[in-house]
């Protein structure tokens, strides 16, 4: 379950970084935002299908 969380946060942080225009030295901010998004989900203990999977 922890791997699901870490993978989701990593992919979401990358998505946030891309949306921000790929700025340098902001990885901690994007990671923190993605982490907060994970924790604020109604079922944070259950993996959620990430938006990038919808295209596959």
N, C-alpha and C positions, 0 to 999 in steps of 0.2 A: 504494500500500500504506500509506503514511503517513496518507493521508486516512481509510482504514478504521480505523486505530489511533486517530486523534484523535476520530473520530465515535463509536467504541465507548466510549472513555474518557469523553467528554462525556456520552453518554447514561447510562452506568453511574454517573457522579458525580451526575447529576440524580436517578437512581433511588435512590441512597444518601441524598441530601439529603431526598427525599420520605419515605423510610422512617424517617429520623431526626426527622421532624416539621417539616421545613422551617426549621431554625434559621438565624439570621442569622450572618454572618461565619465560616462554616465551610467555605466553598467550597474552600479549599486542602486541607483535610483529606480532603474527599470526593474531590477530584481525585487526591490522592496515593494514597488507598486504591484507587480505580478503576485507576490506573496500575499499582499493584503487582499487582492482580488480573490485568491484561492480561499483565504480564511473567511471572507465575507459571503461566500456562496452558501445557500441554505443547507446543502448536504456536503459540507467541506470534507467529510471523511470518505466520500464516494467520488471516484474519478468522473469527470465531466468530459463529454466529447468536445475536444477543442475545435475552434472555428476553422483551423487549417485542415481538419479532417473532412469537412463538408465537401470539399472539392474533389476528393478521391472517390 
